[in-house]
Amino acid sequence: MKIQDKQALQRYQEKLNLIRSGTSINTNETKDEQTDRIERAKKDFAYFVQTYFPHYADAPTPDFHTRLANRVKRDKKCRVLVRWGRGLAKSVVCDTLVPLWLWINGEKNYLVIVGNNKDKADILLGDVQAEFEANALLIHDFGSQKLDGSWTDGDFRTRDGQFIAKSLGMGQSPRGLRVGSQRPTIIVCDDLEDKDTSKNPKRQDEVVSWIERDLIPTMDGETRRYLQPNNDPWPRSIQNELEKKHPNWVVDLVKAYDPVTYKPAWKGKYDDNYYREVEDDLGVIAAKAEYNHEAHIEGKIFTDEMIQWAKPPRIDHFKIIVGFWDVAFSGKSDFNAVKVWGLHGRNFWQLKAFVKQCKMADAIRFMYDYQEEIPDSAIVHWKVESQFWNDPMKDALHKVAQEKGKHLNIVVVDRPRANKYDRILTMHPYYQNGRIYYNEREIANNDMQQGIAQLKGIEPGYKTHDDAPDADEQAINQLSEYVKKDNFKPLITPISDMRSYSKNRF
């Protein structure tokens, strides 16, 4: 036996042992009790999971699991791109639990699981196969289904003839999937994307075409379900290309956590601090990509090579320091971005960053805190666009001023007339000419990295967040006015709009 075969056999045996240890039979139950359990399980997916699969159900079944199961059960021709964050059990639900739930409801299933390669597909299919073989309660309620002679890795049929299953590697010819008159009724393409395909658009397009032209057409009966579970941390993927080509397909999108409150989507499994710790471990960019489908951008105009990290000059050696705030009132969809930039000689230095989906008060506190960190001899000229100067902002400034016991010297400036994309591109020559530097002490700072990720997302037709690069451009634009001024004197300017708020300065 080959080493790979021994390892596969060992993995399968471990699955059987896990399942056997989790399920048990009450020998004293009545026939009516058994019937009631079966009938309830057919209708209630969460009950089905908790009752028959305690080895999986280490937490209450979340609403999004039940929602998907009910959708698939209801629609025999569904096309669902299951875009759940990492750790939300999308493979278990799509590959094992939903097909078995359809089976106990009396459906005749022909399941095809497609993996990134054949070996991975065999492993995925082995999960549902092991349930038929070792799940004591499932066997007790629905009969022994292991069929000798039709029980091999990647290819099995149940004794009752109601469940056929095969595995397939991505791109493998599906022409041999017919079993007599039976054709596939449910296809699950599980985690097709990997780091190699994500960097190969040509290969992605080939797989998309294979799914559309070869794989899905193998289903030709009344039941033709298609599921594709995958998180989506890439700017371009097989899954999101299918989404673009098939706008009528369902995208079942679940982000693992709220980036503002850190509350988890699966409340019964993860606590409110879990994803804070994930961000600390992985970094905010990687965490949001893996868990919330916020793609990590490589950058086409502003590239990694342009980001120069260096030790900055002494803070009091800068000609002028500007902190520009790009405001988000709710902080739920956009980011509050505060960027602190300094001018030294002819070079622009990004010294500190605050880039968060949060309330305005949090951004204001950041400005206070940073001012307190630096020596009194260094003055930061805090600025904000006039379009944001309204009552909610004034209230937020006043609230934090009361907390801190002093006012923030922030200046309101006119909104630039130029298109935002064009304005952001005016920074590009500075990056190309090596005149922009980043404070090397902030290289591990999540806010700094979030700002860089947004900058790299700027390209024609971009749909990514641009709050941080917008703040960058406006700060640099303010600094550039002083590049040729040799005799600069610091300006302490009161708020420009004092007509309705003349008694206070912040």
HUURKA-V138541 format. One record per backbone hydrogen bond with DSSP energy under -1.0 kcal/mol. NH is the residue of the N-H (numbers start at 1). CO is the residue of the C=O. If there is no record, write none. Layout:
NH,CO  NH,CO
This chain:
6,2  7,3  8,4  9,5  10,6  11,7  12,8  13,9  14,10  15,11  16,12  17,13  18,14  19,15  20,16  21,17  23,19  29,26  34,30  35,31  36,32  37,33  38,34  39,35  40,36  41,37  42,38  44,40  48,44  49,45  50,46  51,47  52,48  53,49  56,53  57,53  58,56  66,62  67,63  68,64  69,65  70,66  71,67  72,68  73,69  74,70  75,71  78,75  80,226  81,250  83,81  83,252  84,82  85,254  86,290  88,85  93,89  94,90  95,91  96,92  97,92  98,93  100,96  101,97  102,98  103,99  104,100  105,101  106,103  107,102  109,162  111,164  112,186  113,166  114,188  115,168  121,117  122,118  123,119  124,120  125,121  126,122  127,124  129,125  130,126  131,127  132,128  133,129  134,130  135,131  136,134  139,135  140,136  141,137  142,138  143,139  150,147  152,155  155,152  156,165  157,150  158,163  159,145  161,158  164,109  165,156  166,111  167,154  168,113  170,115  172,169  177,174  179,182  182,179  185,110  186,110  187,225  188,112  189,227  190,114  191,229  198,194  199,196  200,197  204,200  205,201  206,202  207,203  208,204  209,205  210,206  211,207  212,208  213,209  214,210  215,210  216,211  218,215  219,216  224,76  225,185  226,78  227,187  228,80  230,82  241,237  242,238  243,239  244,240  245,241  246,242  249,246  250,79  252,81  253,251  254,83  256,291  258,263  262,258  265,256  267,265  269,266  270,266  274,271  277,273  278,274  279,275  280,276  281,277  282,278  283,279  287,283  288,284  289,285  290,286  291,287  292,288  294,288  295,293  296,233  306,303  307,304  310,438  317,314  319,343  322,341  323,381  324,339  325,383  326,337  336,356  337,326  338,354  339,324  340,352  341,322  342,349  343,320  344,347  347,344  348,435  349,342  350,437  351,340  352,340  354,338  356,336  358,356  363,359  364,360  365,361  366,362  367,363  368,364  369,365  370,366  371,367  372,368  373,369  374,370  378,375  381,321  382,380  383,323  384,411  386,413  388,385  389,386  390,388  394,390  395,391  396,392  397,393  398,394  399,395  400,396  401,397  402,398  403,399  404,400  405,401  410,408  411,382  413,384  423,419  424,420  425,421  426,423  427,424  428,425  431,427  432,428  433,429  434,431  435,430  437,348  438,308  439,350  440,310  442,439  443,440  445,442  449,445  450,446  451,447  452,448  453,449  454,450  455,451  456,452  458,455  462,459  470,466  471,467  472,468  473,469  474,470  475,471  476,472  477,473  478,474  479,475  480,476  482,479  483,480  498,496
